[in-house]
């Protein structure tokens, strides 16, 4: 069985032919304004990464426990974390 012929990559001419944007000149770049100046109220990205407050681990739990917490909807992993934290505090206090 023959392999299908590999697709040829697009050439620079192909890209120019279908491009909606003209090629920028040095003058275009010199006149360009920063994004924040043109769109001052639009935020880009999520901002700086915050230090993680939790550590990712792999944990095996019984299907009963998983089913119970997932039944509560989104945030089920956080609820497991809260339940474990309460149990630790209770144990330390008692």
C-alpha positions as CSV (number, residue, x, y, z in Angstrom):
1,X,0.0,0.0,0.0
2,X,1.4,3.4,-1.0
3,X,1.7,6.3,1.4
4,X,-0.3,9.4,0.4
5,X,1.9,12.1,-1.1
6,X,3.1,14.6,1.4
7,X,1.5,18.0,1.2
8,X,3.8,20.8,-0.1
9,X,4.2,23.7,2.3
10,X,2.8,27.0,1.4
11,X,5.2,29.4,-0.3
12,X,5.6,33.0,0.6
13,X,3.8,34.0,-2.6
14,X,0.8,31.8,-1.5
15,X,0.7,33.6,1.8
16,X,0.9,37.0,0.2
17,X,-1.9,36.1,-2.3
18,X,-4.4,35.2,0.5
19,X,-3.3,37.8,3.1
20,X,-5.7,40.6,4.1
21,X,-2.9,42.5,5.8
22,X,-0.3,44.5,3.8
23,X,3.4,44.1,4.6
24,X,4.5,46.7,7.1
25,X,7.2,49.2,6.2
26,X,9.6,50.8,8.6
27,X,7.4,53.9,8.5
28,X,4.4,51.8,9.6
29,X,6.3,50.4,12.5
30,X,7.6,53.9,13.5
31,X,4.0,55.3,13.5
32,X,2.5,52.3,15.4
33,X,1.1,53.0,18.9
34,X,1.3,50.6,21.9
35,X,-1.7,48.3,22.4
36,X,-2.4,49.8,25.9
37,X,-2.5,53.3,24.4
38,X,-4.9,52.3,21.6
39,X,-7.1,50.0,23.8
40,X,-6.7,51.3,27.4
41,X,-9.6,49.4,28.9
42,X,-8.8,46.0,27.4
43,X,-6.8,43.6,29.6
44,X,-4.5,41.2,27.9
45,X,-4.0,37.8,29.4
46,X,-4.6,36.8,33.0
47,X,-1.8,38.9,34.5
48,X,1.2,37.7,36.4
49,X,1.2,34.1,37.7
50,X,0.4,33.9,41.4
51,X,2.3,31.5,43.6
52,X,0.3,28.3,43.8
53,X,-1.6,28.0,47.1
54,X,-2.1,24.2,46.7
55,X,0.1,21.3,45.7
56,X,-1.0,19.0,42.9
57,X,-1.0,15.3,43.9
58,X,-2.4,12.0,42.7
59,X,-4.7,10.5,45.3
60,X,-6.8,7.3,45.1
61,X,-10.2,7.6,46.7
62,X,-13.1,5.2,46.8
63,X,-15.8,5.5,44.2
64,X,-18.3,6.2,47.0
65,X,-16.3,9.3,48.1
66,X,-15.8,10.6,44.6
67,X,-19.5,10.1,43.7
68,X,-20.6,11.9,46.9
69,X,-18.5,15.0,46.3
70,X,-19.1,15.1,42.5
71,X,-22.8,15.1,43.2
72,X,-22.4,18.5,44.7
73,X,-21.3,20.0,41.3
74,X,-18.3,22.0,40.4
75,X,-15.7,22.6,43.2
76,X,-15.9,19.0,44.4
77,X,-12.1,18.8,44.7
78,X,-12.0,21.9,46.8
79,X,-14.8,20.5,49.0
80,X,-12.7,17.4,49.6
81,X,-9.8,19.6,50.6
82,X,-12.0,21.6,53.0
83,X,-13.4,18.4,54.6
84,X,-9.8,17.0,55.1
85,X,-8.6,20.3,56.6
86,X,-11.6,20.3,59.0
87,X,-10.8,16.8,60.1
88,X,-7.2,17.7,60.8
89,X,-8.2,20.7,62.8
90,X,-10.7,18.7,64.8
91,X,-8.1,16.0,65.5
92,X,-5.6,18.6,66.7
93,X,-8.1,20.3,68.9
94,X,-9.3,17.0,70.4
